[in-house]
Amino acid sequence: MPQNGVYDLLKMLEIALDEGYSVLKYTIVDKKEIETLIDGIYSALPPEVQEARLFLKRKEERINEVQQQAAKILQDAQAEADRKLSESDQLKAIEREGIRIKNEVVEDCEKIKHIALQDAENIRLQATEEAMKIREGAELYAEQVLTSLEGNLAQLQQVVKNGQIYMEQLRADSNNRYASHR
């Protein structure tokens, strides 16, 4: 049937819907008449559209089929995996051994950490003690140097004092000689 036939059938479908009886928000129509018009529309569609529709329908059926097969394969695989896991005493023994080894490693790590912290504290204490000894030594050395400087200054003061006394005597002698020559 030509393209106009599809449009004519669609127009007739619209008219059938318009002629139906309205009850609240629903429209009552002659079901047979609507089905006949819909069948006519399908028949009037070009063969390419009908082939495409059949192709899409087969494609959807094939997709559903493949999805069902995939779901069955997954279900079977999960069941097999569950069966193997539940039957595997060896796996459970390995798991228990792994947990035991993990606990030993954690315990050993804790011991090593404790020893390392003790060693670090001992090194800190030794460094503090060594620093105090060095400080005491430095203070003692500084005290000795200052005492030595004090002694040297006292000697220098004495030398200066003696020099001043000597210079006074020279001046006094000079003045006496000068006074006696006049």
C-alpha positions as CSV (number, residue, x, y, z in Angstrom):
1,M,0.0,0.0,0.0
2,P,1.4,3.5,-0.8
3,Q,2.6,6.0,1.8
4,N,-0.7,7.9,1.6
5,G,-2.5,4.7,2.7
6,V,-0.6,4.8,6.0
7,Y,-1.6,8.4,6.5
8,D,-5.2,7.6,5.6
9,L,-5.3,4.8,8.1
10,L,-3.8,7.0,10.8
11,K,-6.4,9.6,10.1
12,M,-9.1,7.0,10.4
13,L,-7.6,5.9,13.8
14,E,-7.8,9.5,15.0
15,I,-11.4,9.7,13.9
16,A,-12.2,6.4,15.7
17,L,-10.7,7.7,18.9
18,D,-12.6,11.0,18.6
19,E,-15.9,9.2,18.0
20,G,-15.3,7.1,21.1
21,Y,-17.3,7.7,24.3
22,S,-15.4,9.7,27.0
23,V,-15.9,8.5,30.6
24,L,-13.8,10.6,33.1
25,K,-10.3,10.6,31.6
26,Y,-10.8,7.4,29.6
27,T,-12.2,7.0,26.0
28,I,-14.2,3.9,25.1
29,V,-13.7,2.8,21.5
30,D,-14.6,-0.2,19.3
31,K,-11.7,-2.5,19.9
32,K,-12.2,-4.5,16.7
33,E,-12.2,-1.3,14.6
34,I,-9.0,-0.1,16.3
35,E,-7.3,-3.5,15.8
36,T,-8.4,-3.6,12.1
37,L,-6.9,-0.1,11.6
38,I,-3.6,-1.0,13.3
39,D,-3.3,-4.2,11.3
40,G,-4.0,-2.1,8.2
41,I,-1.2,0.4,9.2
42,Y,1.3,-2.5,9.6
43,S,0.3,-3.9,6.2
44,A,0.6,-0.5,4.6
45,L,4.1,0.1,5.9
46,P,6.8,-0.3,3.3
47,P,8.5,-3.8,3.3
48,E,11.8,-2.2,4.5
49,V,10.1,-0.9,7.7
50,Q,8.5,-4.3,8.3
51,E,11.8,-6.0,7.7
52,A,13.5,-3.6,10.1
53,R,10.8,-4.2,12.7
54,L,11.3,-8.0,12.4
55,F,15.1,-7.5,12.5
56,L,14.8,-5.4,15.7
57,K,12.4,-8.0,17.2
58,R,14.8,-10.8,16.4
59,K,17.7,-8.7,17.8
60,E,15.8,-8.1,21.0
61,E,15.0,-11.8,21.3
62,R,18.7,-12.7,20.6
63,I,19.8,-10.1,23.3
64,N,17.4,-11.6,25.8
65,E,18.6,-15.1,24.9
66,V,22.3,-14.1,25.3
67,Q,21.6,-12.3,28.6
68,Q,19.8,-15.4,29.9
69,Q,22.8,-17.6,28.8
70,A,25.3,-15.2,30.4
71,A,23.2,-15.2,33.7
72,K,23.2,-19.0,33.6
73,I,26.9,-19.1,33.0
74,L,27.6,-16.7,35.9
75,Q,25.2,-18.6,38.1
76,D,26.9,-21.9,37.3
77,A,30.4,-20.4,37.7
78,Q,29.4,-18.9,41.1
79,A,28.0,-22.3,42.2
80,E,31.2,-24.1,41.1
81,A,33.3,-21.5,42.9
82,D,31.2,-21.8,46.0
83,R,31.4,-25.6,45.9
84,K,35.2,-25.6,45.4
85,L,35.7,-23.1,48.2
86,S,33.5,-25.0,50.6
87,E,35.1,-28.3,49.8
88,S,38.7,-27.0,50.1
89,D,40.0,-27.9,53.5
90,Q,43.5,-27.2,52.2
91,L,42.5,-23.6,51.4
92,K,41.1,-23.2,54.9
93,A,44.3,-24.6,56.4
94,I,46.4,-22.2,54.3
95,E,44.2,-19.4,55.4
96,R,44.7,-20.3,59.1
97,E,48.4,-20.6,58.5
98,G,48.4,-17.2,56.8
99,I,46.7,-15.7,59.8
100,R,49.1,-17.3,62.2
101,I,52.1,-16.1,60.2
102,K,50.6,-12.6,60.0
103,N,50.1,-12.5,63.7
104,E,53.7,-13.6,64.3
105,V,54.9,-10.9,61.9
106,V,52.8,-8.3,63.7
107,E,54.2,-9.5,67.1
108,D,57.8,-9.4,65.8
109,C,57.3,-5.9,64.4
110,E,55.9,-4.8,67.7
111,K,59.0,-6.2,69.5
112,I,61.3,-4.6,67.0
113,K,59.5,-1.3,67.4
114,H,59.7,-1.5,71.2
115,I,63.5,-2.3,71.0
116,A,64.0,0.6,68.5
117,L,62.2,3.0,70.8
118,Q,64.3,1.8,73.8
119,D,67.5,2.2,71.7
120,A,66.4,5.7,70.6
121,E,65.7,6.7,74.2
122,N,69.1,5.3,75.3
123,I,70.8,7.3,72.5
124,R,68.9,10.4,73.5
125,L,69.9,10.0,77.2
126,Q,73.6,9.4,76.2
127,A,73.5,12.4,73.9
128,T,72.0,14.5,76.7
129,E,74.7,13.3,79.2
130,E,77.5,13.8,76.7
131,A,76.2,17.3,76.0
132,M,76.1,18.1,79.7
133,K,79.7,16.8,80.1
134,I,80.8,18.9,77.1
135,R,79.1,21.9,78.6
136,E,80.7,21.4,82.1
137,G,84.1,21.0,80.4
138,A,83.5,24.2,78.4
139,E,82.5,26.0,81.6
140,L,85.5,24.7,83.5
141,Y,87.8,25.7,80.6
142,A,86.3,29.2,80.4
143,E,86.7,29.5,84.2
144,Q,90.4,28.5,84.0
145,V,91.0,30.9,81.1
146,L,89.3,33.7,83.1
147,T,91.3,32.9,86.2
148,S,94.5,32.9,84.1
149,L,93.5,36.2,82.5
150,E,92.8,37.6,86.0
151,G,96.3,36.5,87.2
152,N,97.9,38.0,84.1
153,L,95.9,41.2,84.5
154,A,97.0,41.4,88.1
155,Q,100.6,40.9,87.0
156,L,100.2,43.6,84.3
157,Q,98.7,45.9,86.9
158,Q,101.6,45.4,89.1
159,V,104.0,46.0,86.2
160,V,102.1,49.2,85.4
161,K,102.1,50.3,89.1
162,N,105.8,49.6,89.3
163,G,106.3,51.5,86.1
164,Q,104.4,54.5,87.5
165,I,106.4,54.4,90.8
166,Y,109.6,54.2,88.8
167,M,108.6,57.1,86.6
168,E,107.7,59.2,89.8
169,Q,111.0,58.4,91.3
170,L,112.8,59.5,88.0
171,R,110.8,62.7,88.0
172,A,111.4,63.3,91.6
173,D,115.2,62.6,91.1
174,S,115.2,64.8,88.1
175,N,113.4,67.6,90.0
176,N,115.8,67.2,92.9
177,R,118.8,67.3,90.6
178,Y,117.5,70.3,88.8
179,A,116.7,72.0,92.1
180,S,120.1,71.3,93.5
181,H,121.8,72.8,90.3
182,R,120.2,76.1,90.5
